Amino acid sequence: MEHEEELYDQLEQTLESNEAEESFDRKPSLIIRIVALITLVAFISFIAAIYYRSFKDAALWGLVDKSANIKKTIDDNLSQSVVRVRVVARKNNSNLAVEEKMGTGFNIAPNGLIVTNHHVISDALNVLVEFPDGTVYKATKWFSKPEYDLSLIELAAKELPAVNLDKRSGPDEGEKVIIVGNPLSLNNIAVEGTVLGYYLVEGKAEHVFTIDAPIYPGNSGSPVYSQSGLVTGVVFGNWHHTVDGRERTEGLAIPIEMLLSFTN
């Protein structure tokens, strides 16, 4: 009887030992699967990032290439008068937190009078203006008309490249225009577009016009040039909407008469 109990105990110990070994064998298999899955996900993400970057770079290079061709057809002064506006501003009206903002502007006086959007310099503590040749000026003062989303920045300079304003009442529907700005951190990019129509937008005191043109972040404050090379509007944003079931993105611009009423 005692012998049978000893055999039973040995058998039970053997079974427990086998179960432990099987459990131990299964754990590395599970860990390997998890590691393999993580590696696969990381690899797929890496490949996707490469394709996204390649697509993005291709789109940017296309923009730059088209810009170079457009700038061959316009007066050099139209691009040399377009500036990058760099702003250090209060963040959310805080007296402690600050943020950096960038946009586009253009010069309308040889001694330095820059036009840009109010939202570019709102809550500004410091404003710098950089011309295409790399020269940087610190703004001496600035003032805005928020209802038009327009601002003027004064510089202490002389003999700066400047552009002229169109004295008529803005471009006509169907008119071809050229926009020069600093989209997507690029510098001095020119694009072509067509004026589509005029609309009353919430938050704006007057009608604005839409443009069928590639407008991106950073274009705010860009001049809209007529075919005669005069500023006929100021870009301030995009309008995303649906036409016949398809998503459309159009540029939005402030007509020149709003700027003329501000500068006079």
KACOR-V695947 format. One record per residue. N is the residue number from 0. SS is DSSP state (@ for helix, = for strand, . for the rest). PHI is phi in whole degrees, -180 to 180 (* if undefined). NEAR is the number of other ideal C-beta (glycine too) atoms within 12 Angstrom. Layout:
N/SS/PHI/NEAR, N/SS/PHI/NEAR
//
This chain:
0/./*/7, 1/@/-63/8, 2/@/-64/9, 3/@/-66/10, 4/@/-64/11, 5/@/-64/12, 6/@/-63/13, 7/@/-63/14, 8/@/-62/14, 9/@/-64/14, 10/@/-63/14, 11/@/-65/14, 12/@/-65/14, 13/@/-64/14, 14/@/-62/14, 15/@/-63/14, 16/@/-64/14, 17/@/-65/14, 18/@/-64/14, 19/@/-64/14, 20/@/-66/14, 21/@/-64/14, 22/@/-63/14, 23/@/-65/14, 24/@/-68/14, 25/@/-73/14, 26/@/-61/14, 27/@/-59/14, 28/@/-63/14, 29/@/-67/14, 30/@/-63/14, 31/@/-62/14, 32/@/-63/14, 33/@/-64/14, 34/@/-61/14, 35/@/-63/14, 36/@/-65/14, 37/@/-62/14, 38/@/-62/14, 39/@/-64/14, 40/@/-62/14, 41/@/-63/14, 42/@/-66/14, 43/@/-62/14, 44/@/-63/14, 45/@/-63/14, 46/@/-63/14, 47/@/-63/14, 48/@/-63/14, 49/@/-64/14, 50/@/-65/14, 51/@/-64/14, 52/@/-63/14, 53/@/-63/14, 54/@/-64/14, 55/@/-64/17, 56/@/-63/16, 57/@/-63/14, 58/@/-65/19, 59/@/-67/22, 60/@/-64/17, 61/@/-63/18, 62/@/-64/33, 63/@/-65/24, 64/@/-64/18, 65/@/-64/23, 66/@/-61/31, 67/@/-60/19, 68/@/-70/17, 69/@/-66/28, 70/@/-67/28, 71/./-70/13, 72/./-99/19, 73/./-120/31, 74/./-63/22, 75/@/-59/19, 76/@/-63/26, 77/@/-67/35, 78/@/-93/37, 79/@/-71/25, 80/./-88/39, 81/=/-90/51, 82/=/-121/47, 83/=/-100/40, 84/=/-104/47, 85/=/-111/33, 86/=/-129/38, 87/=/-107/21, 88/=/-133/28, 89/=/-64/20, 90/./-95/18, 91/./54/12, 92/./62/12, 93/./-80/12, 94/./-89/11, 95/./-110/10, 96/./-89/14, 97/=/-127/18, 98/=/-142/20, 99/=/-103/19, 100/=/-131/31, 101/=/-136/34, 102/=/-158/45, 103/=/-112/49, 104/=/-151/51, 105/=/-147/51, 106/=/-94/44, 107/./-121/36, 108/./-148/25, 109/./-59/17, 110/./-88/18, 111/./98/34, 112/=/-134/34, 113/=/-98/49, 114/=/-100/51, 115/=/-152/51, 116/./-90/45, 117/@/-60/38, 118/@/-68/30, 119/@/-72/45, 120/@/-112/40, 121/./-59/29, 122/./61/26, 123/=/-70/34, 124/=/-104/24, 125/=/-150/24, 126/=/-131/39, 127/=/-118/29, 128/=/-122/45, 129/=/-115/28, 130/./-85/31, 131/./-57/31, 132/./-81/18, 133/./95/13, 134/./-70/20, 135/=/-116/20, 136/=/-122/29, 137/=/-90/25, 138/./-66/33, 139/./-86/20, 140/=/-165/19, 141/=/-151/34, 142/=/-151/23, 143/=/-134/25, 144/=/-123/27, 145/./-57/20, 146/./-66/18, 147/./-102/34, 148/./57/35, 149/=/-125/44, 150/=/-140/40, 151/=/-119/36, 152/=/-120/41, 153/=/-96/27, 154/./-120/33, 155/./-103/16, 156/./-149/25, 157/./-155/13, 158/./55/13, 159/./-87/29, 160/./-64/29, 161/./-143/29, 162/./-114/40, 163/./-102/26, 164/=/-95/35, 165/./-75/29, 166/./-86/17, 167/./-84/18, 168/./-96/19, 169/./97/33, 170/./-73/36, 171/./-88/21, 172/./-61/18, 173/./91/16, 174/./-72/29, 175/=/-82/25, 176/=/-136/45, 177/=/-128/42, 178/=/-115/50, 179/=/-122/46, 180/=/-162/50, 181/./-123/41, 182/@/-77/35, 183/@/52/24, 184/@/68/21, 185/./-81/33, 186/./-120/28, 187/./57/38, 188/=/-100/38, 189/=/-105/41, 190/=/-134/41, 191/=/-104/29, 192/=/-159/38, 193/=/-130/24, 194/=/-71/34, 195/=/-95/28, 196/=/169/22, 197/=/-114/26, 198/=/-142/21, 199/=/-97/15, 200/./-106/25, 201/./-59/10, 202/./94/17, 203/./-110/28, 204/./-73/21, 205/./-132/28, 206/=/-66/22, 207/=/-119/38, 208/=/-119/41, 209/=/-103/38, 210/=/-131/45, 211/=/-83/28, 212/./-156/38, 213/./-74/32, 214/./-113/39, 215/./-129/28, 216/./-55/23, 217/./105/34, 218/./-81/45, 219/./-57/41, 220/./95/50, 221/./-71/52, 222/=/-77/49, 223/=/-104/51, 224/=/-96/45, 225/./-78/30, 226/./-65/22, 227/./-90/21, 228/./85/24, 229/./-102/31, 230/=/-74/44, 231/=/-116/39, 232/=/-177/50, 233/=/-132/56, 234/=/-67/52, 235/=/-133/42, 236/=/170/32, 237/=/-122/27, 238/=/-125/28, 239/=/-100/15, 240/=/-154/17, 241/=/-113/11, 242/=/-127/14, 243/./54/7, 244/./80/7, 245/=/-115/9, 246/=/-74/12, 247/=/-129/17, 248/=/-126/22, 249/=/-124/29, 250/=/-75/38, 251/=/-116/41, 252/=/-139/51, 253/=/-91/47, 254/=/-62/41, 255/@/-62/37, 256/@/-63/29, 257/@/-67/33, 258/@/-68/39, 259/@/-63/28, 260/@/-69/18, 261/@/-81/29, 262/@/-85/25, 263/./-78/11
//
